[in-house]
Amino acid sequence: MKMAGRHSFATLRARMSPEAQAEAEALAAQLDEEMDLAEVRRALKLSQDEIAQTLQVGQGSIAKLEKRTDMYVSTLRRFIEAMGGELEIVARFPDHAVKITNFADLSERERV
Protein backbone atom coordinates (compact mmCIF):
# COMPACT_ATOMS: atom_id res chain seq x y z
CA MET A 1 0.00 0.00 0.00
CA LYS A 2 1.58 3.29 -1.08
CA MET A 3 0.00 6.55 -0.01
CA ALA A 4 1.05 9.90 -1.44
CA GLY A 5 4.36 10.92 0.13
CA ARG A 6 4.52 7.92 2.44
CA HIS A 7 6.89 4.99 2.48
CA SER A 8 5.40 1.52 2.45
CA PHE A 9 6.65 -1.09 4.86
CA ALA A 10 8.11 -2.95 1.88
CA THR A 11 10.19 0.13 1.00
CA LEU A 12 11.47 0.47 4.55
CA ARG A 13 12.22 -3.26 4.74
CA ALA A 14 14.09 -3.12 1.41
CA ARG A 15 16.53 -0.64 2.99
CA MET A 16 17.49 -3.24 5.60
CA SER A 17 20.39 -5.64 5.04
CA PRO A 18 19.43 -9.27 4.39
CA GLU A 19 20.79 -10.15 7.83
CA ALA A 20 18.67 -7.46 9.52
CA GLN A 21 15.61 -8.63 7.57
CA ALA A 22 16.18 -12.24 8.69
CA GLU A 23 16.65 -11.14 12.29
CA ALA A 24 13.50 -9.01 12.18
CA GLU A 25 11.52 -11.91 10.75
CA ALA A 26 12.80 -14.25 13.46
CA LEU A 27 11.89 -11.74 16.17
CA ALA A 28 8.50 -11.09 14.63
CA ALA A 29 7.83 -14.83 14.72
CA GLN A 30 8.47 -14.74 18.46
CA LEU A 31 6.05 -11.90 19.18
CA ASP A 32 4.12 -12.48 22.36
CA GLU A 33 0.36 -12.45 22.21
CA GLU A 34 0.32 -9.32 24.33
CA MET A 35 2.67 -6.45 23.61
CA ASP A 36 2.35 -2.71 23.67
CA LEU A 37 2.94 -0.74 20.46
CA ALA A 38 6.53 0.18 21.33
CA GLU A 39 7.40 -3.48 22.01
CA VAL A 40 5.90 -4.53 18.68
CA ARG A 41 7.82 -1.78 16.87
CA ARG A 42 11.10 -2.76 18.55
CA ALA A 43 10.52 -6.46 17.85
CA LEU A 44 10.11 -5.59 14.18
CA LYS A 45 13.38 -3.61 14.32
CA LEU A 46 11.68 -0.37 13.32
CA SER A 47 12.59 3.01 14.77
CA GLN A 48 10.19 5.73 15.81
CA ASP A 49 11.70 7.83 13.01
CA GLU A 50 10.84 5.19 10.39
CA ILE A 51 7.23 5.03 11.58
CA ALA A 52 7.09 8.84 11.72
CA GLN A 53 8.31 9.09 8.10
CA THR A 54 5.68 6.60 6.97
CA LEU A 55 2.91 8.48 8.78
CA GLN A 56 4.33 11.91 7.87
CA VAL A 57 4.53 13.07 11.49
CA GLY A 58 7.36 13.93 13.83
CA GLN A 59 9.21 11.33 15.90
CA GLY A 60 7.84 12.96 19.06
CA SER A 61 4.30 12.21 17.90
CA ILE A 62 5.18 8.52 17.64
CA ALA A 63 6.69 8.54 21.14
CA LYS A 64 3.49 10.07 22.53
CA LEU A 65 1.27 7.71 20.56
CA GLU A 66 3.10 4.66 21.92
CA LYS A 67 2.38 5.80 25.48
CA ARG A 68 -1.33 6.48 24.97
CA THR A 69 -3.86 4.20 26.57
CA ASP A 70 -6.79 5.54 24.54
CA MET A 71 -6.89 6.44 20.85
CA TYR A 72 -9.11 6.32 17.80
CA VAL A 73 -9.32 2.98 16.02
CA SER A 74 -8.24 4.75 12.82
CA THR A 75 -5.07 6.02 14.52
CA LEU A 76 -4.21 2.55 15.79
CA ARG A 77 -4.93 1.07 12.36
CA ARG A 78 -2.60 3.55 10.63
CA PHE A 79 0.16 2.83 13.17
CA ILE A 80 -0.16 -0.94 12.68
CA GLU A 81 -0.21 -0.55 8.89
CA ALA A 82 2.92 1.63 9.07
CA MET A 83 4.65 -1.36 10.66
CA GLY A 84 3.44 -3.62 7.86
CA GLY A 85 0.56 -5.19 9.79
CA GLU A 86 -3.19 -5.27 9.58
CA LEU A 87 -5.51 -4.43 12.45
CA GLU A 88 -8.33 -6.81 13.30
CA ILE A 89 -10.73 -6.24 16.18
CA VAL A 90 -12.02 -9.41 17.80
CA ALA A 91 -14.53 -9.70 20.64
CA ARG A 92 -13.78 -12.78 22.75
CA PHE A 93 -16.53 -14.51 24.69
CA PRO A 94 -16.23 -17.57 26.93
CA ASP A 95 -17.42 -19.92 24.19
CA HIS A 96 -16.47 -18.13 20.96
CA ALA A 97 -14.81 -15.14 19.29
CA VAL A 98 -16.31 -12.70 16.78
CA LYS A 99 -14.32 -10.56 14.38
CA ILE A 100 -15.86 -7.08 14.37
CA THR A 101 -16.15 -5.90 10.78
CA ASN A 102 -17.32 -2.30 11.31
CA PHE A 103 -13.70 -1.15 11.09
CA ALA A 104 -12.54 -3.43 8.27
CA ASP A 105 -13.30 -0.89 5.55
CA LEU A 106 -12.46 2.18 7.64
CA SER A 107 -9.48 3.11 5.48
CA GLU A 108 -11.60 3.07 2.33
CA ARG A 109 -14.24 5.36 3.88
CA GLU A 110 -11.56 7.78 5.07
CA ARG A 111 -10.15 8.15 1.56
CA VAL A 112 -13.51 9.02 0.01
Steps between C-alpha positions, in 0.01 A plus 500: 500500500658829392342826607605835357831602657516200731737207504351153497625239741646314202708808412628534855575127519687514167744748658596240761790260444404137435636412844288769669194383305557139612547610860185713489302210357628266771409751771161565346433126509564509874258784572307442818124503485496813712735787428468874506559697179859592587587134568350395167692775319828402668442130430459587133827698514330824400591838645260772604651710220414236238139484619486881514622525138237251387223688681642843409520616862783586734685240707363663816146425384588131474651502850180653639278264303683195636428614856129568449247272660207634297490590131278488195479166322608677180817627670586153627428352157733748327776428754468123451495539121813718518673201659379274220212343693125492479268584787218262585260557788371183662249471784575192711225327694530194724381265226595679177666799333350744249699714260346848499471618141383860553862615478616272218424754228584807709798593284288496185236729655768742619641537149164587345 
